Amino acid sequence: MLIYYTALSILTFLAWGVDKSRARARRWRIPERRLLTLVWLGGAFGALPGMLFFHHKTRKTYFWTSVVTGCLVHAAALYYFQTHF
């Protein structure tokens, strides 16, 4: 489970960077829905540092809400699985 979260977090962090790079170059972007899907699948731990490091999607309240909530939900899930299995 820890490997899953680590891999998805790295992928999500990189997706944030790619989307920011494409935004600056005015090229095709990663859809917001896809970025948020990565967050909810377990990549929230990569999205938060991605937002801060790349200064990307930081003005959008629903991204902050989704990413922080995703971090809390997935931290609780990790805690539950570590203590019960």
N, C-alpha and C positions, 0 to 999 in steps of 0.2 A: 504494500500500500504506500509506503514511504517512497519507493522508486517511482510509482505512478504520479504522486503529487510533485516530486522533484522534476520529472521529465515534462509534465504538463506545465509546470511553473516556468521552466526554462523556455519552452515553446511559446508560452504566452508573453513572456518578457521580450523575446525576439520579435513576436508579432507586433507588439507595441512599437518597437524600434523601426521595423519595416514600414509600418503605417505612417509613422512620423516622417520618415525619410521620403516616402512617396508623397506625403502632403506638401513637403517643402518643394519637391520637384514638380508639383502639380500633375502627378500621374495617377493612374488607377489606384484606388484605395481599398483597404480591407474593410468590408462592410461592418458597421457598428454592431450589428446583430451577431456576426461571427466573433468579434472581440468579446462581447458579453457571454456568448456561448462558451468560449474558452474559460472565462471566469467561473461560470457555474459548473463546468465539468471538473473543476479542481485547480485551475490555473490562477486563482485569485492571489496566491502568494507570489506569483511572478508579475501579475498585473499592477499591484501596488508599487513595487519598486520601478516597474516600467513607466508608470505614470509620472513618478517623481524624477527619475533619471532622464527620461526623454522630454519631460515637460509636455506630455501629450494627454489630451482629454481631461486636463485638470480644471477646466472651467465648466465642465458639464456635471451638474449636480447628480444626475442619475448614474453617471459612471462612478463617482465617489461613493454613492449609496450602494450600488451593486458590488463594487470591489470590496468595500469595508464589510458589508454584510456577508459576501462570499468568503472572506477571510475568517470571519467569526464562525460561520456554518462549517467550513472545512476544518477549522481548528477543533471545533467540538466533535466532528466526526473522527478526526485523528485521535483525539483523546479517548473517545468511546471505544474505538477499535483497539487501542493500545491497552486499555484497562480491562476489556472484556474478552479478549481473544489471545 
